[in-house]
Amino acid sequence: MVFTGKSGSFAGVFLDKTSADALFVLADNWTPIEGKAVKGFEIAGHFLVRNRIALTANFEDGTSGVSLATVPAEGFVRMGAPGL
């Protein structure tokens, strides 16, 4: 399961791999994206295709952009996604 989370000034996108009881940070607002400071993230429906995750980053300057994260196939198995 992939979800966004926020605590105080921290915002991030997380992957919860329940089969391994592990939580991974895919993106967070401590790391600039394309040189811009990230304020928060949004995930739309149908954001996950096999091991690729699309997310919208909202930047401090009021702009936003869509980014694509690829989780290594050996580290992520999605039910119903043959070949992973």
PyMOL Python script that loads the backbone (N, CA, C, O; Angstrom):
from pymol import cmd

cmd.read_pdbstr("""\
ATOM      1  N   MET A   1       0.843  -1.164   0.000  1.00  0.00           N
ATOM      2  CA  MET A   1       0.000   0.000   0.000  1.00  0.00           C
ATOM      3  C   MET A   1       0.895   1.235   0.000  1.00  0.00           C
ATOM      4  O   MET A   1       1.899   1.286   0.710  1.00  0.00           O
ATOM      5  N   VAL A   2       0.524   2.217  -0.794  1.00  0.00           N
ATOM      6  CA  VAL A   2       1.247   3.482  -0.850  1.00  0.00           C
ATOM      7  C   VAL A   2       0.323   4.570  -0.330  1.00  0.00           C
ATOM      8  O   VAL A   2      -0.860   4.605  -0.670  1.00  0.00           O
ATOM      9  N   PHE A   3       0.869   5.463   0.501  1.00  0.00           N
ATOM     10  CA  PHE A   3       0.046   6.532   1.060  1.00  0.00           C
ATOM     11  C   PHE A   3       0.904   7.755   1.353  1.00  0.00           C
ATOM     12  O   PHE A   3       2.126   7.659   1.469  1.00  0.00           O
ATOM     13  N   THR A   4       0.244   8.912   1.472  1.00  0.00           N
ATOM     14  CA  THR A   4       0.929  10.135   1.889  1.00  0.00           C
ATOM     15  C   THR A   4       0.723  10.308   3.387  1.00  0.00           C
ATOM     16  O   THR A   4      -0.259   9.825   3.951  1.00  0.00           O
ATOM     17  N   GLY A   5       1.646  10.990   4.012  1.00  0.00           N
ATOM     18  CA  GLY A   5       1.542  11.252   5.442  1.00  0.00           C
ATOM     19  C   GLY A   5       2.175  12.582   5.777  1.00  0.00           C
ATOM     20  O   GLY A   5       3.086  13.037   5.086  1.00  0.00           O
ATOM     21  N   LYS A   6       1.693  13.207   6.839  1.00  0.00           N
ATOM     22  CA  LYS A   6       2.235  14.490   7.276  1.00  0.00           C
ATOM     23  C   LYS A   6       2.246  14.527   8.796  1.00  0.00           C
ATOM     24  O   LYS A   6       1.285  14.111   9.443  1.00  0.00           O
ATOM     25  N   SER A   7       3.324  15.023   9.354  1.00  0.00           N
ATOM     26  CA  SER A   7       3.445  15.195  10.795  1.00  0.00           C
ATOM     27  C   SER A   7       4.201  16.493  11.036  1.00  0.00           C
ATOM     28  O   SER A   7       5.395  16.584  10.752  1.00  0.00           O
ATOM     29  N   GLY A   8       3.505  17.494  11.559  1.00  0.00           N
ATOM     30  CA  GLY A   8       4.143  18.794  11.725  1.00  0.00           C
ATOM     31  C   GLY A   8       4.539  19.350  10.374  1.00  0.00           C
ATOM     32  O   GLY A   8       3.695  19.498   9.490  1.00  0.00           O
ATOM     33  N   SER A   9       5.820  19.660  10.206  1.00  0.00           N
ATOM     34  CA  SER A   9       6.291  20.208   8.923  1.00  0.00           C
ATOM     35  C   SER A   9       6.796  19.125   7.974  1.00  0.00           C
ATOM     36  O   SER A   9       7.174  19.429   6.843  1.00  0.00           O
ATOM     37  N   PHE A  10       6.808  17.860   8.416  1.00  0.00           N
ATOM     38  CA  PHE A  10       7.279  16.772   7.567  1.00  0.00           C
ATOM     39  C   PHE A  10       6.133  16.223   6.727  1.00  0.00           C
ATOM     40  O   PHE A  10       5.041  15.987   7.243  1.00  0.00           O
ATOM     41  N   ALA A  11       6.380  16.018   5.428  1.00  0.00           N
ATOM     42  CA  ALA A  11       5.415  15.386   4.528  1.00  0.00           C
ATOM     43  C   ALA A  11       6.161  14.354   3.710  1.00  0.00           C
ATOM     44  O   ALA A  11       7.315  14.565   3.337  1.00  0.00           O
ATOM     45  N   GLY A  12       5.499  13.224   3.426  1.00  0.00           N
ATOM     46  CA  GLY A  12       6.159  12.189   2.654  1.00  0.00           C
ATOM     47  C   GLY A  12       5.187  11.241   1.993  1.00  0.00           C
ATOM     48  O   GLY A  12       3.989  11.248   2.275  1.00  0.00           O
ATOM     49  N   VAL A  13       5.734  10.418   1.100  1.00  0.00           N
ATOM     50  CA  VAL A  13       5.003   9.351   0.430  1.00  0.00           C
ATOM     51  C   VAL A  13       5.665   8.058   0.879  1.00  0.00           C
ATOM     52  O   VAL A  13       6.884   7.913   0.788  1.00  0.00           O
ATOM     53  N   PHE A  14       4.852   7.114   1.367  1.00  0.00           N
ATOM     54  CA  PHE A  14       5.367   5.909   1.985  1.00  0.00           C
ATOM     55  C   PHE A  14       4.836   4.657   1.295  1.00  0.00           C
ATOM     56  O   PHE A  14       3.728   4.648   0.760  1.00  0.00           O
ATOM     57  N   LEU A  15       5.642   3.608   1.318  1.00  0.00           N
ATOM     58  CA  LEU A  15       5.251   2.285   0.845  1.00  0.00           C
ATOM     59  C   LEU A  15       5.225   1.361   2.049  1.00  0.00           C
ATOM     60  O   LEU A  15       6.238   1.180   2.725  1.00  0.00           O
ATOM     61  N   ASP A  16       4.072   0.781   2.315  1.00  0.00           N
ATOM     62  CA  ASP A  16       3.918  -0.173   3.404  1.00  0.00           C
ATOM     63  C   ASP A  16       3.927  -1.567   2.790  1.00  0.00           C
ATOM     64  O   ASP A  16       2.982  -1.953   2.101  1.00  0.00           O
ATOM     65  N   LYS A  17       4.974  -2.308   3.034  1.00  0.00           N
ATOM     66  CA  LYS A  17       5.093  -3.667   2.505  1.00  0.00           C
ATOM     67  C   LYS A  17       4.721  -4.621   3.632  1.00  0.00           C
ATOM     68  O   LYS A  17       5.569  -5.046   4.417  1.00  0.00           O
ATOM     69  N   THR A  18       3.428  -4.948   3.693  1.00  0.00           N
ATOM     70  CA  THR A  18       2.921  -5.739   4.810  1.00  0.00           C
ATOM     71  C   THR A  18       3.498  -7.147   4.845  1.00  0.00           C
ATOM     72  O   THR A  18       3.613  -7.731   5.923  1.00  0.00           O
ATOM     73  N   SER A  19       3.863  -7.705   3.698  1.00  0.00           N
ATOM     74  CA  SER A  19       4.415  -9.061   3.689  1.00  0.00           C
ATOM     75  C   SER A  19       5.754  -9.123   4.409  1.00  0.00           C
ATOM     76  O   SER A  19       6.161 -10.189   4.871  1.00  0.00           O
ATOM     77  N   ALA A  20       6.441  -7.992   4.508  1.00  0.00           N
ATOM     78  CA  ALA A  20       7.738  -7.949   5.191  1.00  0.00           C
ATOM     79  C   ALA A  20       7.671  -7.115   6.460  1.00  0.00           C
ATOM     80  O   ALA A  20       8.689  -6.924   7.126  1.00  0.00           O
ATOM     81  N   ASP A  21       6.475  -6.611   6.808  1.00  0.00           N
ATOM     82  CA  ASP A  21       6.302  -5.753   7.975  1.00  0.00           C
ATOM     83  C   ASP A  21       7.303  -4.597   7.934  1.00  0.00           C
ATOM     84  O   ASP A  21       8.008  -4.336   8.909  1.00  0.00           O
ATOM     85  N   ALA A  22       7.354  -3.903   6.776  1.00  0.00           N
ATOM     86  CA  ALA A  22       8.327  -2.838   6.573  1.00  0.00           C
ATOM     87  C   ALA A  22       7.654  -1.601   5.992  1.00  0.00           C
ATOM     88  O   ALA A  22       6.687  -1.700   5.237  1.00  0.00           O
ATOM     89  N   LEU A  23       8.174  -0.450   6.352  1.00  0.00           N
ATOM     90  CA  LEU A  23       7.679   0.836   5.858  1.00  0.00           C
ATOM     91  C   LEU A  23       8.843   1.569   5.208  1.00  0.00           C
ATOM     92  O   LEU A  23       9.897   1.734   5.821  1.00  0.00           O
ATOM     93  N   PHE A  24       8.654   2.013   3.960  1.00  0.00           N
ATOM     94  CA  PHE A  24       9.703   2.700   3.217  1.00  0.00           C
ATOM     95  C   PHE A  24       9.244   4.109   2.852  1.00  0.00           C
ATOM     96  O   PHE A  24       8.080   4.312   2.506  1.00  0.00           O
ATOM     97  N   VAL A  25      10.155   5.084   2.927  1.00  0.00           N
ATOM     98  CA  VAL A  25       9.869   6.434   2.466  1.00  0.00           C
ATOM     99  C   VAL A  25      10.253   6.505   0.993  1.00  0.00           C
ATOM    100  O   VAL A  25      11.417   6.298   0.649  1.00  0.00           O
ATOM    101  N   LEU A  26       9.282   6.799   0.111  1.00  0.00           N
ATOM    102  CA  LEU A  26       9.562   6.925  -1.321  1.00  0.00           C
ATOM    103  C   LEU A  26       9.990   8.341  -1.672  1.00  0.00           C
ATOM    104  O   LEU A  26      10.841   8.537  -2.540  1.00  0.00           O
ATOM    105  N   ALA A  27       9.407   9.328  -1.005  1.00  0.00           N
ATOM    106  CA  ALA A  27       9.745  10.736  -1.244  1.00  0.00           C
ATOM    107  C   ALA A  27       9.392  11.512   0.012  1.00  0.00           C
ATOM    108  O   ALA A  27       8.462  11.142   0.729  1.00  0.00           O
ATOM    109  N   ASP A  28      10.126  12.589   0.287  1.00  0.00           N
ATOM    110  CA  ASP A  28       9.790  13.422   1.431  1.00  0.00           C
ATOM    111  C   ASP A  28      10.129  14.877   1.134  1.00  0.00           C
ATOM    112  O   ASP A  28      10.815  15.177   0.156  1.00  0.00           O
ATOM    113  N   ASN A  29       9.646  15.775   1.981  1.00  0.00           N
ATOM    114  CA  ASN A  29       9.848  17.196   1.726  1.00  0.00           C
ATOM    115  C   ASN A  29      11.208  17.688   2.217  1.00  0.00           C
ATOM    116  O   ASN A  29      11.478  18.887   2.157  1.00  0.00           O
ATOM    117  N   TRP A  30      12.059  16.806   2.693  1.00  0.00           N
ATOM    118  CA  TRP A  30      13.417  17.192   3.048  1.00  0.00           C
ATOM    119  C   TRP A  30      14.345  17.172   1.842  1.00  0.00           C
ATOM    120  O   TRP A  30      15.438  17.736   1.885  1.00  0.00           O
ATOM    121  N   THR A  31      13.910  16.521   0.764  1.00  0.00           N
ATOM    122  CA  THR A  31      14.727  16.405  -0.441  1.00  0.00           C
ATOM    123  C   THR A  31      14.088  17.207  -1.567  1.00  0.00           C
ATOM    124  O   THR A  31      12.956  16.920  -1.958  1.00  0.00           O
ATOM    125  N   PRO A  32      14.794  18.215  -2.102  1.00  0.00           N
ATOM    126  CA  PRO A  32      14.221  18.993  -3.215  1.00  0.00           C
ATOM    127  C   PRO A  32      13.951  18.119  -4.436  1.00  0.00           C
ATOM    128  O   PRO A  32      14.668  17.151  -4.689  1.00  0.00           O
ATOM    129  N   ILE A  33      12.923  18.467  -5.180  1.00  0.00           N
ATOM    130  CA  ILE A  33      12.628  17.827  -6.458  1.00  0.00           C
ATOM    131  C   ILE A  33      12.820  18.895  -7.524  1.00  0.00           C
ATOM    132  O   ILE A  33      12.190  19.952  -7.485  1.00  0.00           O
ATOM    133  N   GLU A  34      13.698  18.606  -8.475  1.00  0.00           N
ATOM    134  CA  GLU A  34      14.029  19.560  -9.538  1.00  0.00           C
ATOM    135  C   GLU A  34      14.431  20.914  -8.963  1.00  0.00           C
ATOM    136  O   GLU A  34      14.091  21.955  -9.525  1.00  0.00           O
ATOM    137  N   GLY A  35      15.161  20.901  -7.832  1.00  0.00           N
ATOM    138  CA  GLY A  35      15.685  22.118  -7.238  1.00  0.00           C
ATOM    139  C   GLY A  35      14.675  22.949  -6.458  1.00  0.00           C
ATOM    140  O   GLY A  35      15.002  24.050  -6.017  1.00  0.00           O
ATOM    141  N   LYS A  36      13.449  22.446  -6.277  1.00  0.00           N
ATOM    142  CA  LYS A  36      12.408  23.190  -5.572  1.00  0.00           C
ATOM    143  C   LYS A  36      12.109  22.541  -4.225  1.00  0.00           C
ATOM    144  O   LYS A  36      12.187  21.322  -4.073  1.00  0.00           O
ATOM    145  N   ALA A  37      11.763  23.386  -3.247  1.00  0.00           N
ATOM    146  CA  ALA A  37      11.395  22.885  -1.928  1.00  0.00           C
ATOM    147  C   ALA A  37       9.974  22.332  -1.965  1.00  0.00           C
ATOM    148  O   ALA A  37       9.050  23.009  -2.414  1.00  0.00           O
ATOM    149  N   VAL A  38       9.807  21.110  -1.495  1.00  0.00           N
ATOM    150  CA  VAL A  38       8.508  20.445  -1.502  1.00  0.00           C
ATOM    151  C   VAL A  38       7.733  20.812  -0.243  1.00  0.00           C
ATOM    152  O   VAL A  38       8.263  20.765   0.868  1.00  0.00           O
ATOM    153  N   LYS A  39       6.472  21.176  -0.438  1.00  0.00           N
ATOM    154  CA  LYS A  39       5.577  21.487   0.683  1.00  0.00           C
ATOM    155  C   LYS A  39       4.739  20.267   1.059  1.00  0.00           C
ATOM    156  O   LYS A  39       4.523  20.009   2.243  1.00  0.00           O
ATOM    157  N   GLY A  40       4.268  19.519   0.068  1.00  0.00           N
ATOM    158  CA  GLY A  40       3.441  18.352   0.335  1.00  0.00           C
ATOM    159  C   GLY A  40       3.263  17.512  -0.907  1.00  0.00           C
ATOM    160  O   GLY A  40       3.772  17.849  -1.977  1.00  0.00           O
ATOM    161  N   PHE A  41       2.534  16.407  -0.763  1.00  0.00           N
ATOM    162  CA  PHE A  41       2.320  15.460  -1.848  1.00  0.00           C
ATOM    163  C   PHE A  41       0.846  15.095  -1.951  1.00  0.00           C
ATOM    164  O   PHE A  41       0.103  15.193  -0.974  1.00  0.00           O
ATOM    165  N   GLU A  42       0.432  14.676  -3.136  1.00  0.00           N
ATOM    166  CA  GLU A  42      -0.903  14.139  -3.361  1.00  0.00           C
ATOM    167  C   GLU A  42      -0.778  12.911  -4.249  1.00  0.00           C
ATOM    168  O   GLU A  42       0.091  12.839  -5.118  1.00  0.00           O
ATOM    169  N   ILE A  43      -1.656  11.950  -4.016  1.00  0.00           N
ATOM    170  CA  ILE A  43      -1.700  10.751  -4.856  1.00  0.00           C
ATOM    171  C   ILE A  43      -3.114  10.629  -5.388  1.00  0.00           C
ATOM    172  O   ILE A  43      -4.075  10.679  -4.621  1.00  0.00           O
ATOM    173  N   ALA A  44      -3.249  10.469  -6.703  1.00  0.00           N
ATOM    174  CA  ALA A  44      -4.571  10.322  -7.316  1.00  0.00           C
ATOM    175  C   ALA A  44      -4.908   8.844  -7.455  1.00  0.00           C
ATOM    176  O   ALA A  44      -4.052   7.983  -7.252  1.00  0.00           O
ATOM    177  N   GLY A  45      -6.164   8.553  -7.804  1.00  0.00           N
ATOM    178  CA  GLY A  45      -6.572   7.180  -8.056  1.00  0.00           C
ATOM    179  C   GLY A  45      -5.799   6.597  -9.222  1.00  0.00           C
ATOM    180  O   GLY A  45      -5.382   7.333 -10.117  1.00  0.00           O
ATOM    181  N   HIS A  46      -5.603   5.295  -9.228  1.00  0.00           N
ATOM    182  CA  HIS A  46      -4.876   4.579 -10.288  1.00  0.00           C
ATOM    183  C   HIS A  46      -3.460   5.125 -10.465  1.00  0.00           C
ATOM    184  O   HIS A  46      -2.966   5.261 -11.584  1.00  0.00           O
ATOM    185  N   PHE A  47      -2.826   5.430  -9.350  1.00  0.00           N
ATOM    186  CA  PHE A  47      -1.475   5.989  -9.368  1.00  0.00           C
ATOM    187  C   PHE A  47      -0.401   4.929  -9.516  1.00  0.00           C
ATOM    188  O   PHE A  47       0.747   5.250  -9.821  1.00  0.00           O
ATOM    189  N   LEU A  48      -0.758   3.670  -9.305  1.00  0.00           N
ATOM    190  CA  LEU A  48       0.233   2.602  -9.275  1.00  0.00           C
ATOM    191  C   LEU A  48       0.082   1.705 -10.496  1.00  0.00           C
ATOM    192  O   LEU A  48      -0.980   1.127 -10.723  1.00  0.00           O
ATOM    193  N   VAL A  49       1.150   1.593 -11.281  1.00  0.00           N
ATOM    194  CA  VAL A  49       1.179   0.686 -12.423  1.00  0.00           C
ATOM    195  C   VAL A  49       2.409  -0.194 -12.247  1.00  0.00           C
ATOM    196  O   VAL A  49       3.551   0.245 -12.381  1.00  0.00           O
ATOM    197  N   ARG A  50       2.120  -1.476 -11.936  1.00  0.00           N
ATOM    198  CA  ARG A  50       3.186  -2.445 -11.627  1.00  0.00           C
ATOM    199  C   ARG A  50       4.054  -1.884 -10.513  1.00  0.00           C
ATOM    200  O   ARG A  50       3.567  -1.767  -9.389  1.00  0.00           O
ATOM    201  N   ASN A  51       5.295  -1.535 -10.753  1.00  0.00           N
ATOM    202  CA  ASN A  51       6.140  -1.008  -9.692  1.00  0.00           C
ATOM    203  C   ASN A  51       6.467   0.487  -9.886  1.00  0.00           C
ATOM    204  O   ASN A  51       7.469   0.981  -9.369  1.00  0.00           O
ATOM    205  N   ARG A  52       5.614   1.191 -10.631  1.00  0.00           N
ATOM    206  CA  ARG A  52       5.807   2.629 -10.853  1.00  0.00           C
ATOM    207  C   ARG A  52       4.690   3.402 -10.157  1.00  0.00           C
ATOM    208  O   ARG A  52       3.515   3.056 -10.277  1.00  0.00           O
ATOM    209  N   ILE A  53       5.063   4.438  -9.440  1.00  0.00           N
ATOM    210  CA  ILE A  53       4.130   5.208  -8.637  1.00  0.00           C
ATOM    211  C   ILE A  53       4.181   6.671  -9.072  1.00  0.00           C
ATOM    212  O   ILE A  53       5.241   7.296  -9.053  1.00  0.00           O
ATOM    213  N   ALA A  54       3.036   7.207  -9.461  1.00  0.00           N
ATOM    214  CA  ALA A  54       2.949   8.626  -9.850  1.00  0.00           C
ATOM    215  C   ALA A  54       2.433   9.422  -8.659  1.00  0.00           C
ATOM    216  O   ALA A  54       1.524   8.985  -7.954  1.00  0.00           O
ATOM    217  N   LEU A  55       3.019  10.587  -8.442  1.00  0.00           N
ATOM    218  CA  LEU A  55       2.578  11.463  -7.370  1.00  0.00           C
ATOM    219  C   LEU A  55       2.712  12.912  -7.803  1.00  0.00           C
ATOM    220  O   LEU A  55       3.523  13.246  -8.667  1.00  0.00           O
ATOM    221  N   THR A  56       1.907  13.762  -7.193  1.00  0.00           N
ATOM    222  CA  THR A  56       1.995  15.200  -7.440  1.00  0.00           C
ATOM    223  C   THR A  56       2.715  15.830  -6.265  1.00  0.00           C
ATOM    224  O   THR A  56       2.326  15.625  -5.115  1.00  0.00           O
ATOM    225  N   ALA A  57       3.758  16.591  -6.542  1.00  0.00           N
ATOM    226  CA  ALA A  57       4.478  17.326  -5.508  1.00  0.00           C
ATOM    227  C   ALA A  57       4.015  18.776  -5.554  1.00  0.00           C
ATOM    228  O   ALA A  57       3.986  19.392  -6.619  1.00  0.00           O
ATOM    229  N   ASN A  58       3.654  19.314  -4.398  1.00  0.00           N
ATOM    230  CA  ASN A  58       3.287  20.727  -4.276  1.00  0.00           C
ATOM    231  C   ASN A  58       4.484  21.459  -3.694  1.00  0.00           C
ATOM    232  O   ASN A  58       4.995  21.092  -2.636  1.00  0.00           O
ATOM    233  N   PHE A  59       4.930  22.507  -4.399  1.00  0.00           N
ATOM    234  CA  PHE A  59       6.150  23.191  -4.004  1.00  0.00           C
ATOM    235  C   PHE A  59       5.862  24.460  -3.209  1.00  0.00           C
ATOM    236  O   PHE A  59       4.766  25.016  -3.274  1.00  0.00           O
ATOM    237  N   GLU A  60       6.872  24.909  -2.454  1.00  0.00           N
ATOM    238  CA  GLU A  60       6.750  26.103  -1.608  1.00  0.00           C
ATOM    239  C   GLU A  60       6.407  27.350  -2.411  1.00  0.00           C
ATOM    240  O   GLU A  60       5.775  28.263  -1.881  1.00  0.00           O
ATOM    241  N   ASP A  61       6.813  27.410  -3.692  1.00  0.00           N
ATOM    242  CA  ASP A  61       6.546  28.603  -4.511  1.00  0.00           C
ATOM    243  C   ASP A  61       5.144  28.615  -5.110  1.00  0.00           C
ATOM    244  O   ASP A  61       4.816  29.494  -5.906  1.00  0.00           O
ATOM    245  N   GLY A  62       4.300  27.623  -4.723  1.00  0.00           N
ATOM    246  CA  GLY A  62       2.922  27.581  -5.205  1.00  0.00           C
ATOM    247  C   GLY A  62       2.719  26.768  -6.460  1.00  0.00           C
ATOM    248  O   GLY A  62       1.576  26.562  -6.869  1.00  0.00           O
ATOM    249  N   THR A  63       3.784  26.295  -7.092  1.00  0.00           N
ATOM    250  CA  THR A  63       3.655  25.463  -8.285  1.00  0.00           C
ATOM    251  C   THR A  63       3.553  23.996  -7.867  1.00  0.00           C
ATOM    252  O   THR A  63       3.712  23.663  -6.693  1.00  0.00           O
ATOM    253  N   SER A  64       3.288  23.133  -8.831  1.00  0.00           N
ATOM    254  CA  SER A  64       3.231  21.699  -8.568  1.00  0.00           C
ATOM    255  C   SER A  64       3.720  20.960  -9.797  1.00  0.00           C
ATOM    256  O   SER A  64       3.796  21.528 -10.887  1.00  0.00           O
ATOM    257  N   GLY A  65       4.047  19.703  -9.617  1.00  0.00           N
ATOM    258  CA  GLY A  65       4.507  18.889 -10.728  1.00  0.00           C
ATOM    259  C   GLY A  65       4.264  17.421 -10.435  1.00  0.00           C
ATOM    260  O   GLY A  65       4.150  17.020  -9.277  1.00  0.00           O
ATOM    261  N   VAL A  66       4.186  16.626 -11.483  1.00  0.00           N
ATOM    262  CA  VAL A  66       3.975  15.190 -11.347  1.00  0.00           C
ATOM    263  C   VAL A  66       5.324  14.491 -11.450  1.00  0.00           C
ATOM    264  O   VAL A  66       6.105  14.768 -12.360  1.00  0.00           O
ATOM    265  N   SER A  67       5.592  13.596 -10.526  1.00  0.00           N
ATOM    266  CA  SER A  67       6.837  12.832 -10.527  1.00  0.00           C
ATOM    267  C   SER A  67       6.509  11.351 -10.586  1.00  0.00           C
ATOM    268  O   SER A  67       5.425  10.928 -10.184  1.00  0.00           O
ATOM    269  N   LEU A  68       7.441  10.576 -11.085  1.00  0.00           N
ATOM    270  CA  LEU A  68       7.279   9.138 -11.189  1.00  0.00           C
ATOM    271  C   LEU A  68       8.389   8.473 -10.395  1.00  0.00           C
ATOM    272  O   LEU A  68       9.569   8.731 -10.634  1.00  0.00           O
ATOM    273  N   ALA A  69       8.013   7.614  -9.446  1.00  0.00           N
ATOM    274  CA  ALA A  69       8.981   6.844  -8.667  1.00  0.00           C
ATOM    275  C   ALA A  69       8.877   5.393  -9.099  1.00  0.00           C
ATOM    276  O   ALA A  69       7.776   4.873  -9.283  1.00  0.00           O
ATOM    277  N   THR A  70      10.021   4.736  -9.261  1.00  0.00           N
ATOM    278  CA  THR A  70      10.042   3.325  -9.614  1.00  0.00           C
ATOM    279  C   THR A  70      10.648   2.550  -8.456  1.00  0.00           C
ATOM    280  O   THR A  70      11.791   2.787  -8.066  1.00  0.00           O
ATOM    281  N   VAL A  71       9.877   1.630  -7.916  1.00  0.00           N
ATOM    282  CA  VAL A  71      10.343   0.773  -6.834  1.00  0.00           C
ATOM    283  C   VAL A  71      10.975  -0.455  -7.476  1.00  0.00           C
ATOM    284  O   VAL A  71      10.347  -1.079  -8.332  1.00  0.00           O
ATOM    285  N   PRO A  72      12.206  -0.828  -7.093  1.00  0.00           N
ATOM    286  CA  PRO A  72      12.820  -2.018  -7.692  1.00  0.00           C
ATOM    287  C   PRO A  72      11.904  -3.225  -7.558  1.00  0.00           C
ATOM    288  O   PRO A  72      11.370  -3.491  -6.481  1.00  0.00           O
ATOM    289  N   ALA A  73      11.726  -3.948  -8.644  1.00  0.00           N
ATOM    290  CA  ALA A  73      10.782  -5.076  -8.688  1.00  0.00           C
ATOM    291  C   ALA A  73      11.082  -6.116  -7.616  1.00  0.00           C
ATOM    292  O   ALA A  73      10.156  -6.720  -7.075  1.00  0.00           O
ATOM    293  N   GLU A  74      12.363  -6.340  -7.296  1.00  0.00           N
ATOM    294  CA  GLU A  74      12.677  -7.356  -6.297  1.00  0.00           C
ATOM    295  C   GLU A  74      12.288  -6.915  -4.883  1.00  0.00           C
ATOM    296  O   GLU A  74      12.224  -7.737  -3.969  1.00  0.00           O
ATOM    297  N   GLY A  75      12.030  -5.621  -4.708  1.00  0.00           N
ATOM    298  CA  GLY A  75      11.654  -5.125  -3.384  1.00  0.00           C
ATOM    299  C   GLY A  75      10.174  -4.891  -3.212  1.00  0.00           C
ATOM    300  O   GLY A  75       9.742  -4.471  -2.139  1.00  0.00           O
ATOM    301  N   PHE A  76       9.375  -5.152  -4.244  1.00  0.00           N
ATOM    302  CA  PHE A  76       7.965  -4.825  -4.180  1.00  0.00           C
ATOM    303  C   PHE A  76       7.169  -5.786  -5.038  1.00  0.00           C
ATOM    304  O   PHE A  76       7.444  -5.931  -6.229  1.00  0.00           O
ATOM    305  N   VAL A  77       6.191  -6.441  -4.449  1.00  0.00           N
ATOM    306  CA  VAL A  77       5.308  -7.330  -5.182  1.00  0.00           C
ATOM    307  C   VAL A  77       3.893  -6.859  -4.942  1.00  0.00           C
ATOM    308  O   VAL A  77       3.466  -6.717  -3.796  1.00  0.00           O
ATOM    309  N   ARG A  78       3.168  -6.619  -6.006  1.00  0.00           N
ATOM    310  CA  ARG A  78       1.780  -6.169  -5.906  1.00  0.00           C
ATOM    311  C   ARG A  78       0.872  -7.308  -6.325  1.00  0.00           C
ATOM    312  O   ARG A  78       1.091  -7.941  -7.358  1.00  0.00           O
ATOM    313  N   MET A  79      -0.131  -7.562  -5.535  1.00  0.00           N
ATOM    314  CA  MET A  79      -1.065  -8.621  -5.892  1.00  0.00           C
ATOM    315  C   MET A  79      -1.717  -8.292  -7.234  1.00  0.00           C
ATOM    316  O   MET A  79      -2.155  -7.164  -7.461  1.00  0.00           O
ATOM    317  N   GLY A  80      -1.776  -9.267  -8.099  1.00  0.00           N
ATOM    318  CA  GLY A  80      -2.412  -9.077  -9.386  1.00  0.00           C
ATOM    319  C   GLY A  80      -1.511  -8.444 -10.420  1.00  0.00           C
ATOM    320  O   GLY A  80      -1.975  -8.079 -11.500  1.00  0.00           O
ATOM    321  N   ALA A  81      -0.224  -8.305 -10.112  1.00  0.00           N
ATOM    322  CA  ALA A  81       0.720  -7.727 -11.075  1.00  0.00           C
ATOM    323  C   ALA A  81       1.705  -8.815 -11.497  1.00  0.00           C
ATOM    324  O   ALA A  81       2.795  -8.908 -10.933  1.00  0.00           O
ATOM    325  N   PRO A  82       1.341  -9.635 -12.473  1.00  0.00           N
ATOM    326  CA  PRO A  82       2.213 -10.726 -12.893  1.00  0.00           C
ATOM    327  C   PRO A  82       3.567 -10.225 -13.373  1.00  0.00           C
ATOM    328  O   PRO A  82       3.672  -9.156 -13.974  1.00  0.00           O
ATOM    329  N   GLY A  83       4.578 -10.995 -13.105  1.00  0.00           N
ATOM    330  CA  GLY A  83       5.912 -10.655 -13.586  1.00  0.00           C
ATOM    331  C   GLY A  83       6.743  -9.887 -12.588  1.00  0.00           C
ATOM    332  O   GLY A  83       7.922  -9.636 -12.836  1.00  0.00           O
ATOM    333  N   LEU A  84       6.162  -9.504 -11.460  1.00  0.00           N
ATOM    334  CA  LEU A  84       6.958  -8.805 -10.452  1.00  0.00           C
ATOM    335  C   LEU A  84       7.394  -9.771  -9.386  1.00  0.00           C
ATOM    336  O   LEU A  84       8.078  -9.379  -8.440  1.00  0.00           O
TER     337      LEU A  84
END
""", "prot")
cmd.dss("prot")
cmd.show_as("cartoon", "prot")
cmd.util.cbc("prot")
cmd.orient("prot")
